[in-house]
Amino acid sequence: MTQKQLSSLIGLPYTMLNEILNGKRNVTTETALLFEAALGINAELLMNMQSDYSLQVARKNKSLIKLFESIRRASAVAVQ
């Protein structure tokens, strides 16, 4: 099945589907359920994969890393 055929089948714009498949757009609960209906791929598996990927990306975000370090330092001081 081509991307255009799949996008037509599940009612998503082709560009949106292409962005999801190329990692430029997140898989939502709704799209995971659409993929499950069309392709038989378990929606929970897709959501878990998206969650894992999103966590990996967030953990590499430099501004978040600085914020996490600041929070950890503040928490360590507060505990003492």
Jmol script that loads the backbone (N, CA, C; Angstrom):
load data "model"
ATOM      1  N   MET A   1       0.852  -1.175   0.000  1.00  0.00           N
ATOM      2  CA  MET A   1       0.000   0.000   0.000  1.00  0.00           C
ATOM      3  C   MET A   1       0.896   1.236   0.000  1.00  0.00           C
ATOM      4  N   THR A   2       0.580   2.168  -0.835  1.00  0.00           N
ATOM      5  CA  THR A   2       1.355   3.408  -0.886  1.00  0.00           C
ATOM      6  C   THR A   2       0.892   4.359   0.211  1.00  0.00           C
ATOM      7  N   GLN A   3       1.697   5.381   0.467  1.00  0.00           N
ATOM      8  CA  GLN A   3       1.312   6.388   1.446  1.00  0.00           C
ATOM      9  C   GLN A   3       0.032   7.090   1.020  1.00  0.00           C
ATOM     10  N   LYS A   4      -0.086   7.366  -0.266  1.00  0.00           N
ATOM     11  CA  LYS A   4      -1.298   8.040  -0.747  1.00  0.00           C
ATOM     12  C   LYS A   4      -2.526   7.158  -0.544  1.00  0.00           C
ATOM     13  N   GLN A   5      -2.397   5.876  -0.795  1.00  0.00           N
ATOM     14  CA  GLN A   5      -3.518   4.964  -0.571  1.00  0.00           C
ATOM     15  C   GLN A   5      -3.878   4.901   0.914  1.00  0.00           C
ATOM     16  N   LEU A   6      -2.864   4.804   1.764  1.00  0.00           N
ATOM     17  CA  LEU A   6      -3.117   4.746   3.200  1.00  0.00           C
ATOM     18  C   LEU A   6      -3.742   6.042   3.701  1.00  0.00           C
ATOM     19  N   SER A   7      -3.232   7.165   3.258  1.00  0.00           N
ATOM     20  CA  SER A   7      -3.786   8.439   3.720  1.00  0.00           C
ATOM     21  C   SER A   7      -5.247   8.576   3.307  1.00  0.00           C
ATOM     22  N   SER A   8      -5.570   8.127   2.113  1.00  0.00           N
ATOM     23  CA  SER A   8      -6.963   8.165   1.650  1.00  0.00           C
ATOM     24  C   SER A   8      -7.835   7.226   2.478  1.00  0.00           C
ATOM     25  N   LEU A   9      -7.319   6.034   2.750  1.00  0.00           N
ATOM     26  CA  LEU A   9      -8.072   5.040   3.508  1.00  0.00           C
ATOM     27  C   LEU A   9      -8.415   5.514   4.916  1.00  0.00           C
ATOM     28  N   ILE A  10      -7.440   6.126   5.592  1.00  0.00           N
ATOM     29  CA  ILE A  10      -7.665   6.503   6.994  1.00  0.00           C
ATOM     30  C   ILE A  10      -8.114   7.947   7.164  1.00  0.00           C
ATOM     31  N   GLY A  11      -8.169   8.690   6.065  1.00  0.00           N
ATOM     32  CA  GLY A  11      -8.696  10.050   6.129  1.00  0.00           C
ATOM     33  C   GLY A  11      -7.739  11.086   6.656  1.00  0.00           C
ATOM     34  N   LEU A  12      -6.436  10.853   6.505  1.00  0.00           N
ATOM     35  CA  LEU A  12      -5.433  11.845   6.886  1.00  0.00           C
ATOM     36  C   LEU A  12      -4.879  12.485   5.629  1.00  0.00           C
ATOM     37  N   PRO A  13      -4.566  13.762   5.689  1.00  0.00           N
ATOM     38  CA  PRO A  13      -3.892  14.368   4.541  1.00  0.00           C
ATOM     39  C   PRO A  13      -2.564  13.653   4.281  1.00  0.00           C
ATOM     40  N   TYR A  14      -2.232  13.505   3.012  1.00  0.00           N
ATOM     41  CA  TYR A  14      -0.993  12.816   2.638  1.00  0.00           C
ATOM     42  C   TYR A  14       0.217  13.435   3.328  1.00  0.00           C
ATOM     43  N   THR A  15       0.298  14.761   3.357  1.00  0.00           N
ATOM     44  CA  THR A  15       1.461  15.422   3.957  1.00  0.00           C
ATOM     45  C   THR A  15       1.583  15.092   5.443  1.00  0.00           C
ATOM     46  N   MET A  16       0.454  15.008   6.138  1.00  0.00           N
ATOM     47  CA  MET A  16       0.480  14.673   7.566  1.00  0.00           C
ATOM     48  C   MET A  16       0.995  13.251   7.760  1.00  0.00           C
ATOM     49  N   LEU A  17       0.488  12.321   6.981  1.00  0.00           N
ATOM     50  CA  LEU A  17       0.944  10.934   7.080  1.00  0.00           C
ATOM     51  C   LEU A  17       2.431  10.849   6.787  1.00  0.00           C
ATOM     52  N   ASN A  18       2.885  11.526   5.743  1.00  0.00           N
ATOM     53  CA  ASN A  18       4.294  11.513   5.376  1.00  0.00           C
ATOM     54  C   ASN A  18       5.162  12.070   6.498  1.00  0.00           C
ATOM     55  N   GLU A  19       4.707  13.135   7.149  1.00  0.00           N
ATOM     56  CA  GLU A  19       5.452  13.712   8.275  1.00  0.00           C
ATOM     57  C   GLU A  19       5.524  12.741   9.444  1.00  0.00           C
ATOM     58  N   ILE A  20       4.446  12.018   9.719  1.00  0.00           N
ATOM     59  CA  ILE A  20       4.451  11.023  10.796  1.00  0.00           C
ATOM     60  C   ILE A  20       5.457   9.925  10.469  1.00  0.00           C
ATOM     61  N   LEU A  21       5.400   9.414   9.253  1.00  0.00           N
ATOM     62  CA  LEU A  21       6.278   8.315   8.856  1.00  0.00           C
ATOM     63  C   LEU A  21       7.745   8.732   8.808  1.00  0.00           C
ATOM     64  N   ASN A  22       8.011  10.011   8.619  1.00  0.00           N
ATOM     65  CA  ASN A  22       9.383  10.508   8.571  1.00  0.00           C
ATOM     66  C   ASN A  22       9.846  11.114   9.893  1.00  0.00           C
ATOM     67  N   GLY A  23       9.059  10.923  10.962  1.00  0.00           N
ATOM     68  CA  GLY A  23       9.465  11.376  12.289  1.00  0.00           C
ATOM     69  C   GLY A  23       9.403  12.871  12.497  1.00  0.00           C
ATOM     70  N   LYS A  24       8.661  13.580  11.656  1.00  0.00           N
ATOM     71  CA  LYS A  24       8.543  15.030  11.795  1.00  0.00           C
ATOM     72  C   LYS A  24       7.282  15.435  12.545  1.00  0.00           C
ATOM     73  N   ARG A  25       6.411  14.480  12.795  1.00  0.00           N
ATOM     74  CA  ARG A  25       5.157  14.734  13.506  1.00  0.00           C
ATOM     75  C   ARG A  25       4.915  13.532  14.417  1.00  0.00           C
ATOM     76  N   ASN A  26       4.404  13.804  15.616  1.00  0.00           N
ATOM     77  CA  ASN A  26       4.145  12.731  16.581  1.00  0.00           C
ATOM     78  C   ASN A  26       2.945  11.883  16.191  1.00  0.00           C
ATOM     79  N   VAL A  27       2.998  10.627  16.612  1.00  0.00           N
ATOM     80  CA  VAL A  27       1.842   9.747  16.496  1.00  0.00           C
ATOM     81  C   VAL A  27       0.913  10.097  17.658  1.00  0.00           C
ATOM     82  N   THR A  28      -0.322  10.429  17.352  1.00  0.00           N
ATOM     83  CA  THR A  28      -1.305  10.718  18.393  1.00  0.00           C
ATOM     84  C   THR A  28      -2.098   9.450  18.683  1.00  0.00           C
ATOM     85  N   THR A  29      -2.878   9.486  19.727  1.00  0.00           N
ATOM     86  CA  THR A  29      -3.745   8.353  20.046  1.00  0.00           C
ATOM     87  C   THR A  29      -4.663   8.042  18.876  1.00  0.00           C
ATOM     88  N   GLU A  30      -5.209   9.094  18.280  1.00  0.00           N
ATOM     89  CA  GLU A  30      -6.126   8.902  17.156  1.00  0.00           C
ATOM     90  C   GLU A  30      -5.430   8.274  15.961  1.00  0.00           C
ATOM     91  N   THR A  31      -4.234   8.768  15.624  1.00  0.00           N
ATOM     92  CA  THR A  31      -3.542   8.189  14.472  1.00  0.00           C
ATOM     93  C   THR A  31      -3.098   6.758  14.756  1.00  0.00           C
ATOM     94  N   ALA A  32      -2.717   6.472  15.989  1.00  0.00           N
ATOM     95  CA  ALA A  32      -2.347   5.102  16.347  1.00  0.00           C
ATOM     96  C   ALA A  32      -3.538   4.163  16.149  1.00  0.00           C
ATOM     97  N   LEU A  33      -4.710   4.620  16.536  1.00  0.00           N
ATOM     98  CA  LEU A  33      -5.911   3.795  16.351  1.00  0.00           C
ATOM     99  C   LEU A  33      -6.264   3.658  14.868  1.00  0.00           C
ATOM    100  N   LEU A  34      -6.026   4.703  14.086  1.00  0.00           N
ATOM    101  CA  LEU A  34      -6.259   4.605  12.644  1.00  0.00           C
ATOM    102  C   LEU A  34      -5.304   3.591  12.010  1.00  0.00           C
ATOM    103  N   PHE A  35      -4.031   3.633  12.401  1.00  0.00           N
ATOM    104  CA  PHE A  35      -3.060   2.662  11.885  1.00  0.00           C
ATOM    105  C   PHE A  35      -3.440   1.243  12.303  1.00  0.00           C
ATOM    106  N   GLU A  36      -3.898   1.103  13.530  1.00  0.00           N
ATOM    107  CA  GLU A  36      -4.318  -0.216  14.013  1.00  0.00           C
ATOM    108  C   GLU A  36      -5.459  -0.764  13.155  1.00  0.00           C
ATOM    109  N   ALA A  37      -6.436   0.085  12.864  1.00  0.00           N
ATOM    110  CA  ALA A  37      -7.582  -0.348  12.065  1.00  0.00           C
ATOM    111  C   ALA A  37      -7.163  -0.699  10.636  1.00  0.00           C
ATOM    112  N   ALA A  38      -6.270   0.100  10.058  1.00  0.00           N
ATOM    113  CA  ALA A  38      -5.895  -0.097   8.663  1.00  0.00           C
ATOM    114  C   ALA A  38      -4.818  -1.158   8.462  1.00  0.00           C
ATOM    115  N   LEU A  39      -3.888  -1.241   9.409  1.00  0.00           N
ATOM    116  CA  LEU A  39      -2.709  -2.077   9.203  1.00  0.00           C
ATOM    117  C   LEU A  39      -2.581  -3.234  10.185  1.00  0.00           C
ATOM    118  N   GLY A  40      -3.415  -3.223  11.222  1.00  0.00           N
ATOM    119  CA  GLY A  40      -3.342  -4.283  12.222  1.00  0.00           C
ATOM    120  C   GLY A  40      -2.179  -4.138  13.189  1.00  0.00           C
ATOM    121  N   ILE A  41      -1.552  -2.961  13.211  1.00  0.00           N
ATOM    122  CA  ILE A  41      -0.450  -2.710  14.143  1.00  0.00           C
ATOM    123  C   ILE A  41      -1.057  -2.225  15.458  1.00  0.00           C
ATOM    124  N   ASN A  42      -0.701  -2.882  16.538  1.00  0.00           N
ATOM    125  CA  ASN A  42      -1.263  -2.591  17.850  1.00  0.00           C
ATOM    126  C   ASN A  42      -1.057  -1.122  18.225  1.00  0.00           C
ATOM    127  N   ALA A  43      -2.152  -0.434  18.552  1.00  0.00           N
ATOM    128  CA  ALA A  43      -2.094   0.992  18.887  1.00  0.00           C
ATOM    129  C   ALA A  43      -1.251   1.243  20.133  1.00  0.00           C
ATOM    130  N   GLU A  44      -1.312   0.342  21.111  1.00  0.00           N
ATOM    131  CA  GLU A  44      -0.514   0.511  22.333  1.00  0.00           C
ATOM    132  C   GLU A  44       0.976   0.464  22.010  1.00  0.00           C
ATOM    133  N   LEU A  45       1.354  -0.420  21.106  1.00  0.00           N
ATOM    134  CA  LEU A  45       2.749  -0.506  20.694  1.00  0.00           C
ATOM    135  C   LEU A  45       3.198   0.807  20.059  1.00  0.00           C
ATOM    136  N   LEU A  46       2.381   1.337  19.167  1.00  0.00           N
ATOM    137  CA  LEU A  46       2.718   2.608  18.521  1.00  0.00           C
ATOM    138  C   LEU A  46       2.823   3.741  19.535  1.00  0.00           C
ATOM    139  N   MET A  47       1.911   3.790  20.490  1.00  0.00           N
ATOM    140  CA  MET A  47       1.942   4.846  21.500  1.00  0.00           C
ATOM    141  C   MET A  47       3.161   4.701  22.411  1.00  0.00           C
ATOM    142  N   ASN A  48       3.513   3.458  22.756  1.00  0.00           N
ATOM    143  CA  ASN A  48       4.708   3.237  23.577  1.00  0.00           C
ATOM    144  C   ASN A  48       5.968   3.660  22.832  1.00  0.00           C
ATOM    145  N   MET A  49       6.019   3.344  21.535  1.00  0.00           N
ATOM    146  CA  MET A  49       7.171   3.751  20.732  1.00  0.00           C
ATOM    147  C   MET A  49       7.259   5.275  20.659  1.00  0.00           C
ATOM    148  N   GLN A  50       6.122   5.936  20.487  1.00  0.00           N
ATOM    149  CA  GLN A  50       6.112   7.402  20.432  1.00  0.00           C
ATOM    150  C   GLN A  50       6.553   7.991  21.759  1.00  0.00           C
ATOM    151  N   SER A  51       6.063   7.431  22.845  1.00  0.00           N
ATOM    152  CA  SER A  51       6.433   7.922  24.173  1.00  0.00           C
ATOM    153  C   SER A  51       7.931   7.766  24.417  1.00  0.00           C
ATOM    154  N   ASP A  52       8.483   6.599  24.081  1.00  0.00           N
ATOM    155  CA  ASP A  52       9.922   6.369  24.244  1.00  0.00           C
ATOM    156  C   ASP A  52      10.731   7.358  23.417  1.00  0.00           C
ATOM    157  N   TYR A  53      10.317   7.567  22.172  1.00  0.00           N
ATOM    158  CA  TYR A  53      11.020   8.501  21.295  1.00  0.00           C
ATOM    159  C   TYR A  53      10.944   9.925  21.848  1.00  0.00           C
ATOM    160  N   SER A  54       9.766  10.330  22.280  1.00  0.00           N
ATOM    161  CA  SER A  54       9.588  11.682  22.819  1.00  0.00           C
ATOM    162  C   SER A  54      10.456  11.906  24.054  1.00  0.00           C
ATOM    163  N   LEU A  55      10.566  10.900  24.919  1.00  0.00           N
ATOM    164  CA  LEU A  55      11.429  11.007  26.096  1.00  0.00           C
ATOM    165  C   LEU A  55      12.894  11.139  25.701  1.00  0.00           C
ATOM    166  N   GLN A  56      13.319  10.353  24.710  1.00  0.00           N
ATOM    167  CA  GLN A  56      14.706  10.435  24.247  1.00  0.00           C
ATOM    168  C   GLN A  56      15.022  11.822  23.696  1.00  0.00           C
ATOM    169  N   VAL A  57      14.118  12.368  22.913  1.00  0.00           N
ATOM    170  CA  VAL A  57      14.322  13.703  22.344  1.00  0.00           C
ATOM    171  C   VAL A  57      14.373  14.746  23.451  1.00  0.00           C
ATOM    172  N   ALA A  58      13.459  14.655  24.413  1.00  0.00           N
ATOM    173  CA  ALA A  58      13.425  15.628  25.511  1.00  0.00           C
ATOM    174  C   ALA A  58      14.686  15.559  26.358  1.00  0.00           C
ATOM    175  N   ARG A  59      15.191  14.353  26.583  1.00  0.00           N
ATOM    176  CA  ARG A  59      16.399  14.199  27.410  1.00  0.00           C
ATOM    177  C   ARG A  59      17.638  14.767  26.729  1.00  0.00           C
ATOM    178  N   LYS A  60      17.598  14.973  25.420  1.00  0.00           N
ATOM    179  CA  LYS A  60      18.732  15.542  24.687  1.00  0.00           C
ATOM    180  C   LYS A  60      18.584  17.044  24.462  1.00  0.00           C
ATOM    181  N   ASN A  61      17.443  17.605  24.864  1.00  0.00           N
ATOM    182  CA  ASN A  61      17.171  19.029  24.672  1.00  0.00           C
ATOM    183  C   ASN A  61      18.030  19.837  25.654  1.00  0.00           C
ATOM    184  N   LYS A  62      18.934  20.658  25.115  1.00  0.00           N
ATOM    185  CA  LYS A  62      19.905  21.375  25.956  1.00  0.00           C
ATOM    186  C   LYS A  62      19.261  22.317  26.959  1.00  0.00           C
ATOM    187  N   SER A  63      18.204  22.997  26.566  1.00  0.00           N
ATOM    188  CA  SER A  63      17.562  23.910  27.517  1.00  0.00           C
ATOM    189  C   SER A  63      16.868  23.125  28.630  1.00  0.00           C
ATOM    190  N   LEU A  64      16.300  21.971  28.286  1.00  0.00           N
ATOM    191  CA  LEU A  64      15.694  21.137  29.330  1.00  0.00           C
ATOM    192  C   LEU A  64      16.753  20.553  30.254  1.00  0.00           C
ATOM    193  N   ILE A  65      17.882  20.162  29.697  1.00  0.00           N
ATOM    194  CA  ILE A  65      18.965  19.612  30.520  1.00  0.00           C
ATOM    195  C   ILE A  65      19.394  20.632  31.571  1.00  0.00           C
ATOM    196  N   LYS A  66      19.544  21.892  31.161  1.00  0.00           N
ATOM    197  CA  LYS A  66      19.916  22.956  32.111  1.00  0.00           C
ATOM    198  C   LYS A  66      18.843  23.128  33.181  1.00  0.00           C
ATOM    199  N   LEU A  67      17.577  23.086  32.767  1.00  0.00           N
ATOM    200  CA  LEU A  67      16.486  23.208  33.725  1.00  0.00           C
ATOM    201  C   LEU A  67      16.494  22.045  34.712  1.00  0.00           C
ATOM    202  N   PHE A  68      16.693  20.819  34.208  1.00  0.00           N
ATOM    203  CA  PHE A  68      16.743  19.641  35.075  1.00  0.00           C
ATOM    204  C   PHE A  68      17.862  19.763  36.097  1.00  0.00           C
ATOM    205  N   GLU A  69      19.037  20.224  35.647  1.00  0.00           N
ATOM    206  CA  GLU A  69      20.172  20.386  36.558  1.00  0.00           C
ATOM    207  C   GLU A  69      19.859  21.407  37.639  1.00  0.00           C
ATOM    208  N   SER A  70      19.220  22.496  37.247  1.00  0.00           N
ATOM    209  CA  SER A  70      18.838  23.527  38.210  1.00  0.00           C
ATOM    210  C   SER A  70      17.836  22.987  39.231  1.00  0.00           C
ATOM    211  N   ILE A  71      16.867  22.242  38.758  1.00  0.00           N
ATOM    212  CA  ILE A  71      15.866  21.646  39.655  1.00  0.00           C
ATOM    213  C   ILE A  71      16.516  20.663  40.601  1.00  0.00           C
ATOM    214  N   ARG A  72      17.438  19.833  40.089  1.00  0.00           N
ATOM    215  CA  ARG A  72      18.114  18.838  40.928  1.00  0.00           C
ATOM    216  C   ARG A  72      18.949  19.518  42.016  1.00  0.00           C
ATOM    217  N   ARG A  73      19.656  20.602  41.649  1.00  0.00           N
ATOM    218  CA  ARG A  73      20.449  21.333  42.646  1.00  0.00           C
ATOM    219  C   ARG A  73      19.530  21.926  43.718  1.00  0.00           C
ATOM    220  N   ALA A  74      18.426  22.530  43.293  1.00  0.00           N
ATOM    221  CA  ALA A  74      17.493  23.132  44.246  1.00  0.00           C
ATOM    222  C   ALA A  74      16.871  22.065  45.145  1.00  0.00           C
ATOM    223  N   SER A  75      16.565  20.928  44.569  1.00  0.00           N
ATOM    224  CA  SER A  75      15.971  19.830  45.351  1.00  0.00           C
ATOM    225  C   SER A  75      16.959  19.285  46.355  1.00  0.00           C
ATOM    226  N   ALA A  76      18.234  19.176  45.961  1.00  0.00           N
ATOM    227  CA  ALA A  76      19.266  18.664  46.869  1.00  0.00           C
ATOM    228  C   ALA A  76      19.462  19.589  48.043  1.00  0.00           C
ATOM    229  N   VAL A  77      19.411  20.897  47.811  1.00  0.00           N
ATOM    230  CA  VAL A  77      19.563  21.880  48.890  1.00  0.00           C
ATOM    231  C   VAL A  77      18.351  21.809  49.810  1.00  0.00           C
ATOM    232  N   ALA A  78      17.173  21.681  49.242  1.00  0.00           N
ATOM    233  CA  ALA A  78      15.931  21.659  50.040  1.00  0.00           C
ATOM    234  C   ALA A  78      15.863  20.426  50.932  1.00  0.00           C
ATOM    235  N   VAL A  79      16.445  19.322  50.492  1.00  0.00           N
ATOM    236  CA  VAL A  79      16.399  18.080  51.263  1.00  0.00           C
ATOM    237  C   VAL A  79      17.311  18.150  52.469  1.00  0.00           C
ATOM    238  N   GLN A  80      18.395  18.899  52.355  1.00  0.00           N
ATOM    239  CA  GLN A  80      19.368  18.998  53.464  1.00  0.00           C
ATOM    240  C   GLN A  80      18.791  19.784  54.537  1.00  0.00           C
TER     241      GLN A  80
END
end "model"
wireframe off; spacefill off
backbone 0.3
color backbone group
